[in-house]
Structures are given as structure tokens and as C-alpha cells.
Amino acid sequence: MVSIRFTSPQADGTLRTQDVQARPGTSVMQAATAGGIEGIAADCGGMLVCSTCHVYVAPEWAARLPAPQQDELAMLEFTAAPRREGSRLCCQIDLTPELDGLTVELPERQY
């Protein structure tokens, strides 16, 4: 199993942290929805047509991920929250054993 840490901003300015376990080959989006992570809308179910699974990948992990493909980069133009360095669509991040401990931050909103 691969562990993913999700952090999400709270109204009081703190970050809520939730850890989820998932099998290698699962996308981060699938792990989030199966793990009950609030803030990953995943409206298109991972078909890369919505951008409602936007996350910010922690800098120490971003370099370990494959570079985003053109389709993902195009969809990142439509995120509701500001795009920043480390922005990814988590439906496009497939988990591998090397990503055990991956940390992603959810944006304040997906819509």
C-alpha cells in the first residue's frame, strides 16, 4: 500500500491533515474519493475533462512525478483556485511504491 497525505485549508487558517492508503496503480484522485477526502470533487471521474481534482503537490514530491502531459496542462488553465507551482490534476498521478508518503494540498475550492 502507498500512503498519501492530504492537507486542506480550514476557515480558521489551520491545515487539516488526512492520510489515505491506496494500492499502487491507483490514481491519487481515486484514493482521495475512496478515502472520503472532502475537497476533491472529481466530477468527470478521472477522464481529464473537468479540473475538479486540482491539488498542489509539495515541492519535495513534485520532482518525483512524471511531467504533466499537454492535456493536463490545458485543463489546469480552468482551475477555480489559483494555479501555482506544483499544481496538478490528481487524476493524472498514478501511485507507485516510490510515492509512498506523497503529500498534496487541496486548494480552497474546486468550483
RAJODA-V617252 format. One record per backbone hydrogen bond with DSSP energy under -0.5 kcal/mol. NH is the residue of the N-H (numbers start at 1). CO is the residue of the C=O. Records with the same first field share a line. If there is no record, write none. Layout:
NH=CO / CO
This chain:
2=22
4=20
5=102
6=4 / 18
7=104
8=16
9=106
10=14
13=10
16=8
18=6
20=4
22=2
25=95
26=23
28=90 / 93
29=90
31=27
32=28
33=29
34=30
35=31
36=33
37=32
38=36
40=37
41=39 / 52
42=52
45=42
54=51
55=88
56=105
57=55 / 86
58=103
61=58
62=58
63=59
64=61
65=61 / 62
73=69
74=70
75=71
76=72
77=74
78=75
79=76
87=84
88=55
90=53 / 88
92=89
93=90
94=92
95=26
99=96
100=97
101=3
102=3 / 99
104=5
105=56
106=7
107=54
